[in-house]
Amino acid sequence: MARGVTIIAIGDKHDSHVEQAIAMYETRLGNILPIHWRLLPYSKHQGDASRREESAAILRAITSEQFVILLDERGVHFSSEDFSRHLMNKIDVGFSLVFVVGGAYGVDKTVHDRANVTMALSTLVFPHQLVRLILVEQLYRAQMIHSNHPYHHK
């Protein structure tokens, strides 16, 4: 199985102000840990109706074989080293990894129930475009930790 991760995110293409930074990390990762994006449209509804519609779209984009990591500020907190170990262990044993970034109203219980792990990038709430960038940088950092590269140092 090819190494890499899929990121499913609600919303349009990357904003121009984050596109360049995301592209930089994706280029650095190259074929080592390719990133595959699946951008799903925003719901035209609001509140619970939006959350239900977007959650259903997310679930349709996930296969039963994929290991799903849902990003949510109420999720588990990993250190960079722990995240690297967790991520690379899953990839090394052949899991197909999917990260999910929900929409403005979050995701409903069905997506939480499907997720294998619910992970927090921070207790702070970030704009969804910024979450994309932070996630890609953390994937890059995880790969650098895994390969003992000095990018991540203490």
C-alpha positions, 0 to 999 in steps of 0.5 A: 500500500502506498504511504500517504494520508488523505485529508477530507475537509469541508470547504472550498479550495485553499485560500491563496494566503495559505495555499503557498505554505501548504504547497511548500510542506507538500513539496517537502514531503514529496513522495515520502508522505504524499497528501491527498485532498478531498474537499467537500462543499459547504452545506447551504444550511445552517446549524444542525441541518448543516452539520447533518448534511456535511457529516453525511458527505464526510461519511460517504467519502470514507471507506470501511478500511480507512483509519479515521482521525477526526480533528476536534478541539475536544479530542486527545492531545498528542505531543509532536513526538507521540503524534509522529509515533502514532501516525508512522506506526499506523502507516508502517502497518499499512493503514490508509489514514484519513484526517477529517476537518469538519465545517463551521458547525462541526460534525455530528455524532455519526462522524464522531462514532466512525472516527478511530481517534478524535484528536485536538491540534489545540484547545484553541479554535482555528479557522478551517483554512488555518487548520489545513495548514497546521495539519500539513505542517504537523504531518511534515514534522511527524515525518521529520521526527520519524526520520531523525531529521533536525527540523524538530529539535528540543 
